[in-house]
Amino acid sequence: MAQFAEKLWTVDDFLTWEASQTVKHEFVAGEIHAMVGGTIRHLRIVGNLHSGLHQALRGTPCEVFAEGAQLRAADIVSYPDIMVTCEGPNPLGYDAQEPKVLIEVLSPSTEGMDRGPKWLAYQTISSLVHFVLVAQDRPYIEMYTRRGSRWVYITLDALDANLALAAIGVSLPLREIYDRCFPEAAAG
């Protein structure tokens, strides 16, 4: 990591460097962070979200990506846990730059970045309507929804609640999002 401290990086510097790496990295707040594996619970939540969104979006122009699509916003480059775009086929290939929904599953090592510099950068994305933070230690979801120039904040903490993503016409039960994560969340 000493090589990173010796240089002030720009987004372009980072993108050039990352293209030659075998592991994905994020560039947030001027710092490079290696993407590391998550917990089994994190993987289940991301899988459940991806599966539910993918199924609900069949036949629409919207597409859901899980952890692999690169997003550039302001001065960051990130790989959101879940990203939904409705822009149709992307001529750039792996980049999706017009997200309507971004979802981050929180962990102790990433929560500060997800709530801080990433959230600040995500607010500059004009297409973004919903930013969702999903706890993995308990059923608890926070959602910011753009209403004009303001962001409206709500929380959900009951397994019988639904995460309503109006911008893409999808509602997902928390019980399904947290399936196999907690005994009481087992989807029937």
N, C-alpha and C positions, 0 to 999 in steps of 0.2 A: 504494500500500500504506500510505501514511501514515494514511489514514482508519481502518485497522484498529488501529493503535498507540494511537490516541487514546481507545479505548473498551475496557472489559473486556466481552467477549462471553459470553452464555449460549447454550446450545443453542437455546432458543426465539428469541433475537435472530438467531442464525445462520440458522435455518430460515425466518424471515420475510424476511430479506435475500436468501437464496439463491433464494427463490421468484420474485424479480424479475430474476434473472440469466440471461444467455443461455448461460453456460458453467457446468458443474458444478464445485463446490468441496467439499472435505472440511474438517471442523472437528475437529482433533485437538490435544490438549494445549493447548486455549485459543487455537489459531492457525488461521487460514483459509489453505487451500492450494488453488490452482487445479488442476484435473485437466488434465494435459497429455497429449498423445499419447505412445505408447511406441514402442520400436524395432520393426522388422519381426519380429525374433525374439520379442519380447514378444507381439506380436499373434498370431503363429503358435501360440505355446504356449497362450495364452488360447483361441484358436479350436480347437485340438486338444482341450483339456480340455473345452470346451463341447460340441463335437461328440461326443466319446466318452461323456460323461456323459448328454447328451440321448438318445443312442441307447440306452444301457444302462438308462435310467429310463423308457423308453416303457412304458405300461401300468401304471405305479405312481402313487401319489399324489404322488410327489416331482417337483420342478421345478428346473431349473438356470437361473441368471441369469448373464450375463457383463457385468460392468462397469457395468451400468445401474441395478441395484436399490439403492436407498438403504437403509442399515442404521444404526440408532441403538442404541448400546450405551454404558452408563455416561454419560460426558460427551463422547462423540464422535459424529459423523455421518460415515459413510464409504460408499464405493462399492467393495466388495471386487471383485477381478478375477473371481472365481467364487464364487457362493453357491448352495447347494442347500438348499431347504426342502421339507418334506413335510407342510405344513399344509393343503393343498388350496387352493381359490380364495381369494385375499386380498381381503376387502371394502374394504380401504384403497386398492386399486389398485397403485401402483408400489412401495410399501413391503413388504418381506418381513422380518418380525421374529422368526421362529422358525427360524433356520438350523441345520441339522445339520452342514453342512460349509462352511467358509470357506477359500478358497485365494487367496494373494497371490503374484504373480510378482514376484520381487525385482529392483530396479534400484538403481543407486548413489544416486539422488535420493530413493527411498522406503524403502530397506531399514531405516534407523534408526527410522522411524515404524512400519513393519510389525512389526518385532521388539520395539519398545518400547511406546509408548502404545496403539497399536491392539491388540496382543496382550494387554496388561493389561485393556483394556476388553472384548475378546472373551471373556476368561475369565469374565466376569460373566453371560454369556448361558447360561441353564440348558439350553437345547435343544442347544447346540453340543457335538458329539462329536469332530469332527476339525478341526484347524487345520493347514493345509499351506502351507509356504513352498517355492516353486519357483525355483531358480536359472536364469538365462537364459544365463549365460556358459559353462556346462558341464552335463552331465546330473547333477543333484544335487537331491534333494528331502528336506526335513525335514518330519516330521509329528508333531504332538502329538495324542494320543488320550486323551479323558477316561475314567478308570477310577475310578468313585466320586468321591472328592474330590481325586484326584491326576491329573496329566497324565503320560502315558508318552510318551517321545520316541524316535523312530527316524529313521535316515537311509537313503536309497537312493541308490546311485551307479553302478549297472550298468544298461545299457540292456535287459538281459534280466530285470530286476526288475519287480515289479508294485506299483503304488500301491493297496493294499487298503483300501477305505473300507467297513468292516464295517457301520457304522450305516445305510448305504443299500444294502448288498449289491452293491457294484460294485468291480471290480478293473480298473485300467487299466495296460497295459504302458508303461513309460517310453519304449520305442521309439516308441510312438504319440504320447505326450505331446510328445516332442521331434522328431517327424517334420518334415523339411525345415528343421531348425535346425542339424544337424550331418551331414556326409556319412555317418558310421557309423550314424546313427539312421534312415536311410531305411526306411520301412515297406514291406515286401515286398508 
